[in-house]
């Protein structure tokens, strides 16, 4: 592994105030979002939607990297150019989701484990050949009752570490995504406890698997109360609890942290990122940015509705959200 190759990619991904656009929804997830808006769930509609995204004017001013899905990495815009080449021409680094989604963890009802290690070395080499320079693997940790179990946290972190080591071997930057889910009625402090435990396990596993921490990006959840919690926290508590937890668990040598949005509204995801930058501008050793899917895309998707005539307006919505998140990265966002 040549660490300089990984670092070159990372410095492009962390350039300026830019963030990463996650457009790697699986076919099922993309269809679910289409269904909610009455958009036909076909291969061609998914292609058109992704074309809208990659061709959005000025996207490259705010977005440094885009995470594709296997279906999307092979697709083309209407004039025949591959999406990946459209991104490369704009200077946006193409990435690829390489996990194969989650399945129930045997013997642990209600918990999930991410699949995709079998044949991963060969798939990573192929994605590198196609032009991808970073990868993503998402693990989910569920809170509720006596969950999460230590087994679920350990197993998911172990898999993340093995994935990360394989990525670095082939020259892809691993984006390591342990998502402690927002679903549930737990409060912020429960989320903090399990996020902390997960990140502690994760960095121990990364260390054991000889993953070079200078050559990864972490994609964690913000620390938030559960979606149905009666105990909703204010913005400053969320920002402080999140950054303090990351300061305690993520080694300073890690170059960057890019949050997932996880079910927050676009406005919340931007405003909370902004407060973190405002309050911790000079005390964070790593770069802090965003790698949102829903919080960047949802307004654009709602505007598009599957209609060609809505494409320019939908592209504006997408680029607007990206620009607002860049303002949040400077701590100067206002709603
Ligand atoms: P959300 O921002 O919608 O949580 O998606 C991020 C992501 O990449 C999930 O894997």
py3Dmol code that shows the C-alpha trace and the ligand (Angstrom):
import py3Dmol

protein = """\
ATOM      1  CA  UNK A   1       0.000   0.000   0.000  1.00  0.00           C
ATOM      2  CA  UNK A   2       1.272   3.427  -0.931  1.00  0.00           C
ATOM      3  CA  UNK A   3      -0.006   5.814   1.736  1.00  0.00           C
ATOM      4  CA  UNK A   4       0.755   8.791  -0.492  1.00  0.00           C
ATOM      5  CA  UNK A   5      -1.775   7.595  -3.064  1.00  0.00           C
ATOM      6  CA  UNK A   6      -4.435   7.436  -0.350  1.00  0.00           C
ATOM      7  CA  UNK A   7      -3.412  10.809   1.053  1.00  0.00           C
ATOM      8  CA  UNK A   8      -3.642  12.422  -2.381  1.00  0.00           C
ATOM      9  CA  UNK A   9      -7.243  11.250  -2.693  1.00  0.00           C
ATOM     10  CA  UNK A  10      -8.019  12.354   0.859  1.00  0.00           C
ATOM     11  CA  UNK A  11      -6.653  15.837   0.295  1.00  0.00           C
ATOM     12  CA  UNK A  12      -8.952  16.185  -2.743  1.00  0.00           C
ATOM     13  CA  UNK A  13     -11.934  14.922  -0.738  1.00  0.00           C
ATOM     14  CA  UNK A  14     -11.221  17.323   2.124  1.00  0.00           C
ATOM     15  CA  UNK A  15     -10.404  20.337  -0.049  1.00  0.00           C
ATOM     16  CA  UNK A  16     -11.674  23.711   1.165  1.00  0.00           C
ATOM     17  CA  UNK A  17     -15.125  23.604   2.717  1.00  0.00           C
ATOM     18  CA  UNK A  18     -16.423  20.925   0.393  1.00  0.00           C
ATOM     19  CA  UNK A  19     -18.254  17.754   1.348  1.00  0.00           C
ATOM     20  CA  UNK A  20     -19.069  14.362  -0.109  1.00  0.00           C
ATOM     21  CA  UNK A  21     -22.348  13.560  -1.834  1.00  0.00           C
ATOM     22  CA  UNK A  22     -23.683  10.088  -1.055  1.00  0.00           C
ATOM     23  CA  UNK A  23     -25.672   8.943  -4.096  1.00  0.00           C
ATOM     24  CA  UNK A  24     -25.165   5.271  -3.397  1.00  0.00           C
ATOM     25  CA  UNK A  25     -28.665   4.219  -2.411  1.00  0.00           C
ATOM     26  CA  UNK A  26     -29.247   0.581  -3.222  1.00  0.00           C
ATOM     27  CA  UNK A  27     -31.918  -0.202  -5.825  1.00  0.00           C
ATOM     28  CA  UNK A  28     -34.371  -0.998  -3.012  1.00  0.00           C
ATOM     29  CA  UNK A  29     -33.673   2.246  -1.099  1.00  0.00           C
ATOM     30  CA  UNK A  30     -33.873   4.385  -4.225  1.00  0.00           C
ATOM     31  CA  UNK A  31     -37.136   2.699  -5.235  1.00  0.00           C
ATOM     32  CA  UNK A  32     -38.574   3.303  -1.770  1.00  0.00           C
ATOM     33  CA  UNK A  33     -37.854   7.030  -2.058  1.00  0.00           C
ATOM     34  CA  UNK A  34     -39.315   7.100  -5.580  1.00  0.00           C
ATOM     35  CA  UNK A  35     -42.420   5.228  -4.427  1.00  0.00           C
ATOM     36  CA  UNK A  36     -43.090   7.781  -1.690  1.00  0.00           C
ATOM     37  CA  UNK A  37     -43.251  10.492  -4.374  1.00  0.00           C
ATOM     38  CA  UNK A  38     -45.107   8.478  -6.998  1.00  0.00           C
ATOM     39  CA  UNK A  39     -42.073   8.239  -9.291  1.00  0.00           C
ATOM     40  CA  UNK A  40     -41.945   5.044 -11.407  1.00  0.00           C
ATOM     41  CA  UNK A  41     -39.424   2.614  -9.937  1.00  0.00           C
ATOM     42  CA  UNK A  42     -37.566   1.645 -13.084  1.00  0.00           C
ATOM     43  CA  UNK A  43     -33.934   1.339 -14.104  1.00  0.00           C
ATOM     44  CA  UNK A  44     -34.389   4.234 -16.542  1.00  0.00           C
ATOM     45  CA  UNK A  45     -35.916   6.560 -13.925  1.00  0.00           C
ATOM     46  CA  UNK A  46     -33.088   5.785 -11.503  1.00  0.00           C
ATOM     47  CA  UNK A  47     -30.625   6.551 -14.329  1.00  0.00           C
ATOM     48  CA  UNK A  48     -32.358   9.844 -15.140  1.00  0.00           C
ATOM     49  CA  UNK A  49     -32.333  10.870 -11.514  1.00  0.00           C
ATOM     50  CA  UNK A  50     -28.635  10.133 -11.146  1.00  0.00           C
ATOM     51  CA  UNK A  51     -27.966  11.975 -14.424  1.00  0.00           C
ATOM     52  CA  UNK A  52     -29.723  15.013 -12.940  1.00  0.00           C
ATOM     53  CA  UNK A  53     -27.322  14.836  -9.991  1.00  0.00           C
ATOM     54  CA  UNK A  54     -24.004  14.363 -11.780  1.00  0.00           C
ATOM     55  CA  UNK A  55     -24.765  17.031 -14.394  1.00  0.00           C
ATOM     56  CA  UNK A  56     -25.982  19.673 -11.920  1.00  0.00           C
ATOM     57  CA  UNK A  57     -24.264  22.977 -12.818  1.00  0.00           C
ATOM     58  CA  UNK A  58     -21.766  24.214 -10.178  1.00  0.00           C
ATOM     59  CA  UNK A  59     -21.971  20.988  -8.150  1.00  0.00           C
ATOM     60  CA  UNK A  60     -18.171  20.775  -8.177  1.00  0.00           C
ATOM     61  CA  UNK A  61     -17.897  24.101  -6.330  1.00  0.00           C
ATOM     62  CA  UNK A  62     -19.317  22.450  -3.221  1.00  0.00           C
ATOM     63  CA  UNK A  63     -18.899  18.715  -3.650  1.00  0.00           C
ATOM     64  CA  UNK A  64     -15.475  17.051  -3.652  1.00  0.00           C
ATOM     65  CA  UNK A  65     -16.515  13.417  -4.019  1.00  0.00           C
ATOM     66  CA  UNK A  66     -19.589  11.389  -4.947  1.00  0.00           C
ATOM     67  CA  UNK A  67     -20.329   7.876  -3.745  1.00  0.00           C
ATOM     68  CA  UNK A  68     -21.858   5.733  -6.477  1.00  0.00           C
ATOM     69  CA  UNK A  69     -23.636   2.384  -6.351  1.00  0.00           C
ATOM     70  CA  UNK A  70     -22.748  -0.628  -8.513  1.00  0.00           C
ATOM     71  CA  UNK A  71     -25.704   0.036 -10.840  1.00  0.00           C
ATOM     72  CA  UNK A  72     -24.733   3.701 -11.210  1.00  0.00           C
ATOM     73  CA  UNK A  73     -21.010   3.245 -11.810  1.00  0.00           C
ATOM     74  CA  UNK A  74     -21.817   1.448 -15.058  1.00  0.00           C
ATOM     75  CA  UNK A  75     -24.429   3.952 -16.251  1.00  0.00           C
ATOM     76  CA  UNK A  76     -24.174   6.797 -18.717  1.00  0.00           C
ATOM     77  CA  UNK A  77     -25.686  10.218 -19.244  1.00  0.00           C
ATOM     78  CA  UNK A  78     -27.910  10.724 -22.298  1.00  0.00           C
ATOM     79  CA  UNK A  79     -24.997  11.587 -24.617  1.00  0.00           C
ATOM     80  CA  UNK A  80     -23.301   8.288 -23.772  1.00  0.00           C
ATOM     81  CA  UNK A  81     -20.626   9.456 -21.342  1.00  0.00           C
ATOM     82  CA  UNK A  82     -20.222   7.340 -18.209  1.00  0.00           C
ATOM     83  CA  UNK A  83     -21.354   9.055 -14.983  1.00  0.00           C
ATOM     84  CA  UNK A  84     -17.923   8.364 -13.584  1.00  0.00           C
ATOM     85  CA  UNK A  85     -16.295  10.294 -16.452  1.00  0.00           C
ATOM     86  CA  UNK A  86     -18.695  13.212 -15.989  1.00  0.00           C
ATOM     87  CA  UNK A  87     -17.608  13.377 -12.339  1.00  0.00           C
ATOM     88  CA  UNK A  88     -13.917  13.079 -13.171  1.00  0.00           C
ATOM     89  CA  UNK A  89     -14.158  15.893 -15.726  1.00  0.00           C
ATOM     90  CA  UNK A  90     -15.658  18.124 -13.034  1.00  0.00           C
ATOM     91  CA  UNK A  91     -12.851  17.241 -10.625  1.00  0.00           C
ATOM     92  CA  UNK A  92     -15.235  15.325  -8.347  1.00  0.00           C
ATOM     93  CA  UNK A  93     -13.612  12.157  -6.982  1.00  0.00           C
ATOM     94  CA  UNK A  94     -15.754   9.082  -7.717  1.00  0.00           C
ATOM     95  CA  UNK A  95     -16.320   6.641  -4.872  1.00  0.00           C
ATOM     96  CA  UNK A  96     -18.288   3.417  -4.605  1.00  0.00           C
ATOM     97  CA  UNK A  97     -20.416   1.672  -1.999  1.00  0.00           C
ATOM     98  CA  UNK A  98     -18.956  -1.820  -1.701  1.00  0.00           C
ATOM     99  CA  UNK A  99     -20.938  -3.430   1.097  1.00  0.00           C
ATOM    100  CA  UNK A 100     -23.859  -5.606   0.031  1.00  0.00           C
ATOM    101  CA  UNK A 101     -26.311  -4.328   2.625  1.00  0.00           C
ATOM    102  CA  UNK A 102     -27.348  -5.717   5.969  1.00  0.00           C
ATOM    103  CA  UNK A 103     -28.925  -9.024   7.032  1.00  0.00           C
ATOM    104  CA  UNK A 104     -30.145 -10.205  10.454  1.00  0.00           C
ATOM    105  CA  UNK A 105     -27.303 -11.149  12.788  1.00  0.00           C
ATOM    106  CA  UNK A 106     -27.826 -14.844  13.577  1.00  0.00           C
ATOM    107  CA  UNK A 107     -28.862 -15.477  17.192  1.00  0.00           C
ATOM    108  CA  UNK A 108     -29.345 -11.753  17.814  1.00  0.00           C
ATOM    109  CA  UNK A 109     -32.913 -10.953  16.818  1.00  0.00           C
ATOM    110  CA  UNK A 110     -33.411  -7.305  15.817  1.00  0.00           C
ATOM    111  CA  UNK A 111     -29.739  -6.681  15.115  1.00  0.00           C
ATOM    112  CA  UNK A 112     -28.062  -6.531  11.736  1.00  0.00           C
ATOM    113  CA  UNK A 113     -24.703  -7.291  10.242  1.00  0.00           C
ATOM    114  CA  UNK A 114     -23.303  -5.991   6.971  1.00  0.00           C
ATOM    115  CA  UNK A 115     -22.394  -8.443   4.203  1.00  0.00           C
ATOM    116  CA  UNK A 116     -19.900  -8.167   1.370  1.00  0.00           C
ATOM    117  CA  UNK A 117     -16.439  -9.453   2.335  1.00  0.00           C
ATOM    118  CA  UNK A 118     -16.560 -12.509   0.047  1.00  0.00           C
ATOM    119  CA  UNK A 119     -14.860 -11.630  -3.214  1.00  0.00           C
ATOM    120  CA  UNK A 120     -14.293  -8.072  -2.025  1.00  0.00           C
ATOM    121  CA  UNK A 121     -10.597  -7.979  -2.989  1.00  0.00           C
ATOM    122  CA  UNK A 122     -11.493  -8.667  -6.638  1.00  0.00           C
ATOM    123  CA  UNK A 123     -14.442  -6.242  -6.650  1.00  0.00           C
ATOM    124  CA  UNK A 124     -12.272  -3.467  -5.213  1.00  0.00           C
ATOM    125  CA  UNK A 125      -9.623  -4.011  -7.895  1.00  0.00           C
ATOM    126  CA  UNK A 126     -12.329  -3.770 -10.574  1.00  0.00           C
ATOM    127  CA  UNK A 127     -13.794  -0.571  -9.104  1.00  0.00           C
ATOM    128  CA  UNK A 128     -10.306   0.938  -8.982  1.00  0.00           C
ATOM    129  CA  UNK A 129      -9.846   0.014 -12.644  1.00  0.00           C
ATOM    130  CA  UNK A 130     -13.155   1.729 -13.456  1.00  0.00           C
ATOM    131  CA  UNK A 131     -11.885   4.953 -11.847  1.00  0.00           C
ATOM    132  CA  UNK A 132     -13.182   4.871  -8.255  1.00  0.00           C
ATOM    133  CA  UNK A 133     -10.686   6.211  -5.737  1.00  0.00           C
ATOM    134  CA  UNK A 134     -12.557   5.695  -2.498  1.00  0.00           C
ATOM    135  CA  UNK A 135     -15.079   3.212  -1.118  1.00  0.00           C
ATOM    136  CA  UNK A 136     -17.791   3.039   1.499  1.00  0.00           C
ATOM    137  CA  UNK A 137     -19.038   0.298   3.834  1.00  0.00           C
ATOM    138  CA  UNK A 138     -21.939   0.977   6.199  1.00  0.00           C
ATOM    139  CA  UNK A 139     -22.548  -0.907   9.417  1.00  0.00           C
ATOM    140  CA  UNK A 140     -25.660  -0.295  11.501  1.00  0.00           C
ATOM    141  CA  UNK A 141     -26.013  -0.446  15.254  1.00  0.00           C
ATOM    142  CA  UNK A 142     -29.539  -0.529  16.627  1.00  0.00           C
ATOM    143  CA  UNK A 143     -30.515   1.018  19.976  1.00  0.00           C
ATOM    144  CA  UNK A 144     -33.585  -0.201  21.888  1.00  0.00           C
ATOM    145  CA  UNK A 145     -34.382  -2.237  25.022  1.00  0.00           C
ATOM    146  CA  UNK A 146     -31.157  -4.054  25.840  1.00  0.00           C
ATOM    147  CA  UNK A 147     -29.689  -3.409  22.394  1.00  0.00           C
ATOM    148  CA  UNK A 148     -27.118  -3.045  21.055  1.00  0.00           C
ATOM    149  CA  UNK A 149     -25.355  -6.235  22.111  1.00  0.00           C
ATOM    150  CA  UNK A 150     -21.573  -6.265  22.368  1.00  0.00           C
ATOM    151  CA  UNK A 151     -21.577  -9.016  19.738  1.00  0.00           C
ATOM    152  CA  UNK A 152     -23.283  -6.792  17.209  1.00  0.00           C
ATOM    153  CA  UNK A 153     -20.912  -3.896  17.864  1.00  0.00           C
ATOM    154  CA  UNK A 154     -17.856  -6.134  17.780  1.00  0.00           C
ATOM    155  CA  UNK A 155     -18.865  -8.075  14.640  1.00  0.00           C
ATOM    156  CA  UNK A 156     -19.708  -4.944  12.688  1.00  0.00           C
ATOM    157  CA  UNK A 157     -16.477  -3.186  13.694  1.00  0.00           C
ATOM    158  CA  UNK A 158     -14.431  -6.267  12.837  1.00  0.00           C
ATOM    159  CA  UNK A 159     -15.942  -6.323   9.344  1.00  0.00           C
ATOM    160  CA  UNK A 160     -15.344  -2.584   8.900  1.00  0.00           C
ATOM    161  CA  UNK A 161     -11.677  -3.102   9.753  1.00  0.00           C
ATOM    162  CA  UNK A 162     -11.251  -6.001   7.325  1.00  0.00           C
ATOM    163  CA  UNK A 163     -12.946  -3.971   4.602  1.00  0.00           C
ATOM    164  CA  UNK A 164     -10.713  -0.973   5.336  1.00  0.00           C
ATOM    165  CA  UNK A 165      -7.540  -3.077   5.140  1.00  0.00           C
ATOM    166  CA  UNK A 166      -8.614  -4.531   1.778  1.00  0.00           C
ATOM    167  CA  UNK A 167      -9.366  -1.051   0.405  1.00  0.00           C
ATOM    168  CA  UNK A 168      -5.979   0.289   1.399  1.00  0.00           C
ATOM    169  CA  UNK A 169      -4.272  -2.717  -0.204  1.00  0.00           C
ATOM    170  CA  UNK A 170      -5.647  -1.721  -3.624  1.00  0.00           C
ATOM    171  CA  UNK A 171      -5.288   2.071  -3.223  1.00  0.00           C
ATOM    172  CA  UNK A 172      -8.902   2.971  -2.422  1.00  0.00           C
ATOM    173  CA  UNK A 173      -9.538   5.251   0.558  1.00  0.00           C
ATOM    174  CA  UNK A 174     -11.929   3.446   2.904  1.00  0.00           C
ATOM    175  CA  UNK A 175     -14.775   5.548   4.202  1.00  0.00           C
ATOM    176  CA  UNK A 176     -15.605   3.737   7.413  1.00  0.00           C
ATOM    177  CA  UNK A 177     -19.264   4.152   8.359  1.00  0.00           C
ATOM    178  CA  UNK A 178     -20.492   2.816  11.698  1.00  0.00           C
ATOM    179  CA  UNK A 179     -24.016   4.213  11.939  1.00  0.00           C
ATOM    180  CA  UNK A 180     -25.658   4.185  15.349  1.00  0.00           C
ATOM    181  CA  UNK A 181     -29.252   4.547  14.223  1.00  0.00           C
ATOM    182  CA  UNK A 182     -31.581   7.378  15.237  1.00  0.00           C
ATOM    183  CA  UNK A 183     -34.601   5.075  15.199  1.00  0.00           C
ATOM    184  CA  UNK A 184     -36.114   4.699  18.674  1.00  0.00           C
ATOM    185  CA  UNK A 185     -37.180   6.654  21.723  1.00  0.00           C
ATOM    186  CA  UNK A 186     -33.806   6.751  23.493  1.00  0.00           C
ATOM    187  CA  UNK A 187     -32.342  10.084  24.566  1.00  0.00           C
ATOM    188  CA  UNK A 188     -29.121  11.749  23.453  1.00  0.00           C
ATOM    189  CA  UNK A 189     -27.082  10.291  26.315  1.00  0.00           C
ATOM    190  CA  UNK A 190     -27.931   6.736  25.320  1.00  0.00           C
ATOM    191  CA  UNK A 191     -26.886   7.540  21.761  1.00  0.00           C
ATOM    192  CA  UNK A 192     -23.655   9.003  23.119  1.00  0.00           C
ATOM    193  CA  UNK A 193     -22.934   5.897  25.198  1.00  0.00           C
ATOM    194  CA  UNK A 194     -23.313   3.508  22.271  1.00  0.00           C
ATOM    195  CA  UNK A 195     -21.616   5.749  19.725  1.00  0.00           C
ATOM    196  CA  UNK A 196     -18.646   6.019  22.078  1.00  0.00           C
ATOM    197  CA  UNK A 197     -18.561   2.257  22.620  1.00  0.00           C
ATOM    198  CA  UNK A 198     -18.799   1.623  18.878  1.00  0.00           C
ATOM    199  CA  UNK A 199     -15.991   4.043  18.032  1.00  0.00           C
ATOM    200  CA  UNK A 200     -13.775   2.571  20.755  1.00  0.00           C
ATOM    201  CA  UNK A 201     -14.300  -0.946  19.371  1.00  0.00           C
ATOM    202  CA  UNK A 202     -13.837   0.329  15.825  1.00  0.00           C
ATOM    203  CA  UNK A 203     -10.467   1.970  16.369  1.00  0.00           C
ATOM    204  CA  UNK A 204      -9.210  -1.055  18.280  1.00  0.00           C
ATOM    205  CA  UNK A 205     -10.169  -3.279  15.346  1.00  0.00           C
ATOM    206  CA  UNK A 206      -8.657  -0.888  12.792  1.00  0.00           C
ATOM    207  CA  UNK A 207      -5.425  -0.933  14.798  1.00  0.00           C
ATOM    208  CA  UNK A 208      -5.415  -4.743  15.063  1.00  0.00           C
ATOM    209  CA  UNK A 209      -5.929  -5.065  11.320  1.00  0.00           C
ATOM    210  CA  UNK A 210      -3.024  -2.678  10.611  1.00  0.00           C
ATOM    211  CA  UNK A 211      -5.197  -0.132   8.895  1.00  0.00           C
ATOM    212  CA  UNK A 212      -3.236   3.063   8.352  1.00  0.00           C
ATOM    213  CA  UNK A 213      -5.320   5.676  10.142  1.00  0.00           C
ATOM    214  CA  UNK A 214      -3.823   8.444   8.004  1.00  0.00           C
ATOM    215  CA  UNK A 215      -5.474   6.796   5.018  1.00  0.00           C
ATOM    216  CA  UNK A 216      -9.114   6.548   6.099  1.00  0.00           C
ATOM    217  CA  UNK A 217     -12.122   8.803   6.485  1.00  0.00           C
ATOM    218  CA  UNK A 218     -14.650   8.204   9.255  1.00  0.00           C
ATOM    219  CA  UNK A 219     -18.349   8.593   8.469  1.00  0.00           C
ATOM    220  CA  UNK A 220     -20.187   8.563  11.792  1.00  0.00           C
ATOM    221  CA  UNK A 221     -23.622   9.592  12.972  1.00  0.00           C
ATOM    222  CA  UNK A 222     -24.089  12.802  14.897  1.00  0.00           C
ATOM    223  CA  UNK A 223     -25.101  12.104  18.480  1.00  0.00           C
ATOM    224  CA  UNK A 224     -28.844  12.692  18.552  1.00  0.00           C
ATOM    225  CA  UNK A 225     -31.888  11.744  20.570  1.00  0.00           C
ATOM    226  CA  UNK A 226     -33.985   8.984  18.998  1.00  0.00           C
ATOM    227  CA  UNK A 227     -36.524  10.148  16.429  1.00  0.00           C
ATOM    228  CA  UNK A 228     -39.433   9.364  18.782  1.00  0.00           C
ATOM    229  CA  UNK A 229     -37.729  10.445  22.015  1.00  0.00           C
ATOM    230  CA  UNK A 230     -39.755  12.782  24.227  1.00  0.00           C
ATOM    231  CA  UNK A 231     -36.449  14.223  25.337  1.00  0.00           C
ATOM    232  CA  UNK A 232     -35.313  16.244  22.295  1.00  0.00           C
ATOM    233  CA  UNK A 233     -32.031  18.102  22.848  1.00  0.00           C
ATOM    234  CA  UNK A 234     -31.094  21.595  21.796  1.00  0.00           C
ATOM    235  CA  UNK A 235     -28.590  22.306  19.078  1.00  0.00           C
ATOM    236  CA  UNK A 236     -25.720  23.265  21.379  1.00  0.00           C
ATOM    237  CA  UNK A 237     -26.059  20.089  23.451  1.00  0.00           C
ATOM    238  CA  UNK A 238     -26.062  18.016  20.258  1.00  0.00           C
ATOM    239  CA  UNK A 239     -23.018  19.824  18.858  1.00  0.00           C
ATOM    240  CA  UNK A 240     -21.037  19.668  22.103  1.00  0.00           C
ATOM    241  CA  UNK A 241     -21.863  16.043  22.875  1.00  0.00           C
ATOM    242  CA  UNK A 242     -21.012  14.960  19.339  1.00  0.00           C
ATOM    243  CA  UNK A 243     -17.695  16.772  19.054  1.00  0.00           C
ATOM    244  CA  UNK A 244     -16.563  15.847  22.579  1.00  0.00           C
ATOM    245  CA  UNK A 245     -17.325  12.182  21.916  1.00  0.00           C
ATOM    246  CA  UNK A 246     -15.355  12.311  18.667  1.00  0.00           C
ATOM    247  CA  UNK A 247     -12.446  14.088  20.373  1.00  0.00           C
ATOM    248  CA  UNK A 248     -12.295  11.288  22.937  1.00  0.00           C
ATOM    249  CA  UNK A 249     -12.562   8.393  20.515  1.00  0.00           C
ATOM    250  CA  UNK A 250     -11.118   9.334  17.116  1.00  0.00           C
ATOM    251  CA  UNK A 251      -7.308   9.574  16.962  1.00  0.00           C
ATOM    252  CA  UNK A 252      -5.973  12.956  15.863  1.00  0.00           C
ATOM    253  CA  UNK A 253      -4.059  11.300  13.005  1.00  0.00           C
ATOM    254  CA  UNK A 254      -7.342  10.499  11.204  1.00  0.00           C
ATOM    255  CA  UNK A 255      -7.521  13.206   8.514  1.00  0.00           C
ATOM    256  CA  UNK A 256     -11.253  13.689   8.252  1.00  0.00           C
ATOM    257  CA  UNK A 257     -14.698  12.985   9.603  1.00  0.00           C
ATOM    258  CA  UNK A 258     -17.714  13.294   7.283  1.00  0.00           C
ATOM    259  CA  UNK A 259     -21.117  12.889   8.912  1.00  0.00           C
ATOM    260  CA  UNK A 260     -24.013  10.898   7.522  1.00  0.00           C
ATOM    261  CA  UNK A 261     -27.387  12.609   7.909  1.00  0.00           C
ATOM    262  CA  UNK A 262     -29.244   9.537   9.173  1.00  0.00           C
ATOM    263  CA  UNK A 263     -32.836  10.783   8.975  1.00  0.00           C
ATOM    264  CA  UNK A 264     -32.352  14.405  10.085  1.00  0.00           C
ATOM    265  CA  UNK A 265     -34.104  17.007   7.974  1.00  0.00           C
ATOM    266  CA  UNK A 266     -31.850  18.852   5.533  1.00  0.00           C
ATOM    267  CA  UNK A 267     -32.109  22.002   7.679  1.00  0.00           C
ATOM    268  CA  UNK A 268     -31.224  20.188  10.915  1.00  0.00           C
ATOM    269  CA  UNK A 269     -28.222  18.424   9.358  1.00  0.00           C
ATOM    270  CA  UNK A 270     -26.854  21.754   8.113  1.00  0.00           C
ATOM    271  CA  UNK A 271     -27.609  23.779  11.246  1.00  0.00           C
ATOM    272  CA  UNK A 272     -26.024  21.223  13.587  1.00  0.00           C
ATOM    273  CA  UNK A 273     -22.881  20.977  11.490  1.00  0.00           C
ATOM    274  CA  UNK A 274     -22.709  24.771  11.556  1.00  0.00           C
ATOM    275  CA  UNK A 275     -22.885  24.931  15.358  1.00  0.00           C
ATOM    276  CA  UNK A 276     -20.096  22.363  15.681  1.00  0.00           C
ATOM    277  CA  UNK A 277     -17.862  24.515  13.500  1.00  0.00           C
ATOM    278  CA  UNK A 278     -18.789  27.666  15.353  1.00  0.00           C
ATOM    279  CA  UNK A 279     -17.980  26.204  18.745  1.00  0.00           C
ATOM    280  CA  UNK A 280     -14.987  23.989  17.973  1.00  0.00           C
ATOM    281  CA  UNK A 281     -13.309  25.719  15.035  1.00  0.00           C
ATOM    282  CA  UNK A 282      -9.877  25.749  16.631  1.00  0.00           C
ATOM    283  CA  UNK A 283     -10.001  22.601  18.721  1.00  0.00           C
ATOM    284  CA  UNK A 284     -10.589  19.809  16.217  1.00  0.00           C
ATOM    285  CA  UNK A 285      -7.510  17.900  14.986  1.00  0.00           C
ATOM    286  CA  UNK A 286      -9.309  16.457  11.960  1.00  0.00           C
ATOM    287  CA  UNK A 287     -11.342  18.121   9.230  1.00  0.00           C
ATOM    288  CA  UNK A 288     -15.079  17.924   9.920  1.00  0.00           C
ATOM    289  CA  UNK A 289     -17.473  17.838   6.974  1.00  0.00           C
ATOM    290  CA  UNK A 290     -20.553  16.134   5.557  1.00  0.00           C
ATOM    291  CA  UNK A 291     -21.277  13.083   3.453  1.00  0.00           C
ATOM    292  CA  UNK A 292     -25.043  13.283   3.293  1.00  0.00           C
ATOM    293  CA  UNK A 293     -27.467  11.458   1.080  1.00  0.00           C
ATOM    294  CA  UNK A 294     -31.016  12.327   2.196  1.00  0.00           C
ATOM    295  CA  UNK A 295     -30.104  15.732   3.651  1.00  0.00           C
ATOM    296  CA  UNK A 296     -28.605  16.783   0.314  1.00  0.00           C
ATOM    297  CA  UNK A 297     -30.916  15.019  -2.095  1.00  0.00           C
ATOM    298  CA  UNK A 298     -34.406  15.076  -0.580  1.00  0.00           C
ATOM    299  CA  UNK A 299     -35.412  18.627  -1.652  1.00  0.00           C
ATOM    300  CA  UNK A 300     -34.129  17.940  -5.169  1.00  0.00           C
ATOM    301  CA  UNK A 301     -35.985  14.636  -5.393  1.00  0.00           C
ATOM    302  CA  UNK A 302     -39.224  16.251  -4.195  1.00  0.00           C
ATOM    303  CA  UNK A 303     -38.810  19.010  -6.770  1.00  0.00           C
ATOM    304  CA  UNK A 304     -37.994  16.627  -9.660  1.00  0.00           C
ATOM    305  CA  UNK A 305     -40.922  14.221  -9.143  1.00  0.00           C
ATOM    306  CA  UNK A 306     -39.762  12.296 -12.195  1.00  0.00           C
ATOM    307  CA  UNK A 307     -40.565  15.168 -14.625  1.00  0.00           C
ATOM    308  CA  UNK A 308     -37.995  16.254 -17.216  1.00  0.00           C
ATOM    309  CA  UNK A 309     -39.258  19.824 -17.055  1.00  0.00           C
ATOM    310  CA  UNK A 310     -38.329  19.966 -13.347  1.00  0.00           C
ATOM    311  CA  UNK A 311     -34.692  18.962 -13.864  1.00  0.00           C
ATOM    312  CA  UNK A 312     -33.122  22.474 -13.768  1.00  0.00           C
ATOM    313  CA  UNK A 313     -35.061  23.462 -10.622  1.00  0.00           C
ATOM    314  CA  UNK A 314     -34.203  20.164  -8.923  1.00  0.00           C
ATOM    315  CA  UNK A 315     -30.524  20.650  -9.757  1.00  0.00           C
ATOM    316  CA  UNK A 316     -30.684  24.087  -8.160  1.00  0.00           C
ATOM    317  CA  UNK A 317     -32.175  22.583  -4.991  1.00  0.00           C
ATOM    318  CA  UNK A 318     -29.360  20.060  -4.798  1.00  0.00           C
ATOM    319  CA  UNK A 319     -26.602  22.611  -5.328  1.00  0.00           C
ATOM    320  CA  UNK A 320     -28.266  25.004  -2.874  1.00  0.00           C
ATOM    321  CA  UNK A 321     -28.132  22.366  -0.090  1.00  0.00           C
ATOM    322  CA  UNK A 322     -24.505  21.588  -0.925  1.00  0.00           C
ATOM    323  CA  UNK A 323     -23.622  25.296  -0.810  1.00  0.00           C
ATOM    324  CA  UNK A 324     -25.406  25.748   2.541  1.00  0.00           C
ATOM    325  CA  UNK A 325     -23.461  22.840   4.019  1.00  0.00           C
ATOM    326  CA  UNK A 326     -20.220  24.441   2.823  1.00  0.00           C
ATOM    327  CA  UNK A 327     -21.288  27.580   4.709  1.00  0.00           C
ATOM    328  CA  UNK A 328     -21.877  25.359   7.750  1.00  0.00           C
ATOM    329  CA  UNK A 329     -18.315  24.056   7.347  1.00  0.00           C
ATOM    330  CA  UNK A 330     -17.166  27.651   7.787  1.00  0.00           C
ATOM    331  CA  UNK A 331     -19.576  28.214  10.691  1.00  0.00           C
ATOM    332  CA  UNK A 332     -21.367  30.976   8.796  1.00  0.00           C
ATOM    333  CA  UNK A 333     -24.639  29.258   7.817  1.00  0.00           C
ATOM    334  CA  UNK A 334     -27.887  31.012   8.592  1.00  0.00           C
ATOM    335  CA  UNK A 335     -31.239  29.411   7.844  1.00  0.00           C
TER     336      UNK A 335
END
"""
ligand_1 = """\
10
LIG
P -27.884 9.617 4.859
O -27.151 10.922 4.834
O -29.204 9.649 4.156
O -27.927 9.006 6.227
O -27.034 8.606 3.977
C -25.668 8.546 4.167
C -25.190 7.244 3.746
O -24.259 7.139 3.003
C -25.875 6.064 4.283
O -25.114 4.947 4.030
"""
view = py3Dmol.view(width=600, height=400)
view.addModel(protein, "pdb")
view.setStyle({"model": 0}, {"cartoon": {"style": "trace"}})
view.addModel(ligand_1, "xyz")
view.setStyle({"model": 1}, {"stick": {}})
view.zoomTo()
view.show()
